[in-house]
Structure formats: structure tokens, C-alpha cells
Amino acid sequence: MADQSDVWLVVPVYNEAQVIADVVRNALETFPNIVCVDDGSRDGSADAIRTTGAHLVQHPVNLGQGAAIQTGVEYARSRPGAEYFVTFDADGQHQVTDVLRMLERLRAEPVDIIVGTRFKGDDSHIPLIKRVVLKTVVAISPRLRKLKLSDAHNGLRVFNKKVADELHITLNGMGHASQIVDMISQRGWRVTEEQVEILYTEYSMAKGQSLINGVNILFDTALKTGSKR
Amino acid sequence: MLIQFLLIGGVIVLLVFFLRHHGTTKTAAGVKIGFALFMVLAAVAVLRPADVSMLAEFVGVGRGTDLVLYALVVAFGFATINTYLRFKELELRYARLARAIALRNAEAPRHEDAAAVGNTAVDKPVANTAVVDNAAVDNAVVNAEAKDQAHSA
């Protein structure tokens, strides 16, 4: 197996004590560098992470997934030798083999960021309502169509140092996925997508963001003002 | 009546403009001027209700009271959005503060490569030097502190 020491996995964690240790241990077998950002969990997630050998960054208060990803990326990009970055969900939805395949492409092809998609090939395993809503989002977003992205809200992304350095998520909550898409088009990052498999376990279904949260995302995105940096 | 709706439409356009340029000194000043004007108009409305009624008739509203009500609705929407944006801004600052604290107290894995990370962290200049320096120098201390916190919590 290729050496993955220049790769950092960024795992935002919020109340995932049940599964996080297993997910991280499993990923550590392939990737030596993992930073878990505990987003103010109240269920002992941090202690679970401490048992694994991953780096732990703890938000003193709950801020939201977008903020956690930004924190994790800021931590990872400050580490020596960090060249490739992966955002990886804590609930075990994502497959290490998918990440490896995406990294291989990122190293070989002239792209800056690869986004996971659930909608290339067979998507019948995705719950129907989720499929309809996610596809509607893509259909009504001219930006996604222009970038030829079929799945804006996939948590699995692989990107290089350039993207990590320029990444600047200001929407703390779940709006960050759309914000990343905005950044892709505004900053001209070369983007492509890769078919990934999402394991819809009972656990992740219960934890996953509810569709009603899409209303919040839309609102945040609509009222987002130009951020001053 | 129609004219009134047109006015509200104009205000909405104003709001959009305001959203676009939120946070600049110009809009901050604009908000204050708007507020001052609003106060002056309120005083006029109290002192000379007949004038307000005249103005109301001119723009096609029945009574002066209705005109004041419409103005209030617009002002309320304006204030709500302003507050919302202010909250968002605060939230962002708060996130940055929390992030700085989080990165300062970052814990490297305890066993194997904790020492290696500490040694190599200094070579490379990075954006967030404070964090790296801290991680390199204070790793052991921070870990100990974090453990204490965990116990007390």
C-alpha cells in the first residue's frame, strides 16, 4: 500500500461516542494522520477519540459542522508534510477504499478537489425522499450544473494543499456544503467528482441531517453576505 | 394604494442592496440616518397628525395612521434582518474565538508519534505559527491539562 503520511483525515465529531472509536481505528489502519474535531459533544466522544491514536481538537462549545471542518482543516494544514486533506464523516458512512481511490486520482490528475457523489451509477440504495430532495437541489442550482456536480451535500471530499489553504468556511452550521461549492466556483478550484458508496446504517440514518434542515440551509445560504476576511 | 405597494417594493430593493453591502461604514451610517429620519417623522406624526393624513392621501393611503403602520412594518422587517445579520457576524467571531482556543489545546495522540510531531512541527513556516509553536513546546503540558479538565468535568 502506498505511503499515506502526507494525507490528513479531518473528522468532525458531534455526539458520536458509540461509533467514533471504531470508525477512527478502522481508518487509522490506512491513514496515519487523523484529526478529530470534537464539536462540543456531551457524550464522551472526546474520551473515545483519546483511546484511538488520532489527534484531538476540542471546541469548547458546540459550533456546528461547518466550523468543525474549518477547525480541522486549519489544524491539519499547519502540520508539517500535510499535502492532501480528506473530510470524512464520523458516523461510519464513508468507505476507506473510496478515499484511497479519490486520493489516487487527486495525485494523478490535474484537479484540486474531488467531491464524493452518490448519484453516479446505481443509487437505489439511497432512501427515496433523500434522493428526490438531493436531486432537486442539484436541478435548481445553476452553479452545481455548471460545475457538473451531481451531489452537493456529500461529506466525503478530498483536496490538496491549495484548497486547504484557501478554504474559509464561515457558515458554522450545515450550510457549509453549499459554501464549499461557492468557493469552488469563485476561486476557480479544479473540481471533479467520484462515485462513492454511502452506508446507510440504522445509526447514520438516525443521526444524519434531517431533510427539514434543508430549510435552514437554504435560508443561511440566501442571506449569506459577502464575508470580510 | 398602488403607490404604497410600489414604495414597499422600493424598500425591498433597498434591503437587497443593504444585504449586499452589509457591514461597511456606509451602510452603518445609512442605518443611523434612516433611524434619525424615522424618529423625526414620528415626532411630526405626533405633533401634526393632519400633515401625515395629507401625505397619506397623497400617496394613496386612507389615513395617516395607516401610513404610519406601513412604515412601521417596513422598519420592523429592516430591523429584523439587521439583527439577524449582526447575530451571524457575532456567531462567526465567536466561532473564531472558540477555534483559536481549540487549536491551542489540541492533543496529539499520546503514545507513539506524539514526540515526533513535537520535533518536526517547528521546521516548516505555516500560517498559524502560534498553534504550531504551542503544539511543539507545550504538548505534554497541554495533554496533562486536558486530562485534568476531563477529570473535573
Interface residues (C-beta under 8 A of the other chain):
Chain A: P32 V35 V37 A46 D47 R50 T52 G53 A54 H55 L56 V57 Q58 H59 P60 V61 L63 G64 A67 Q70 T71 E74 Y75 R77 S78 R79 P80 G81 D165 T170 N172 L223 T225 G226 S227 K228
Chain B: L19 R20 H22 G23 I81 Y84 L85 K88 E91 L92 Y94 A95 A98 R99 I101 A102 L103 N105 A106 E107 A108 P109 R110 H111 E112 D113 V117 T120 A121 D123 K124 V126 A127 N128 V131 V132 A146 A150
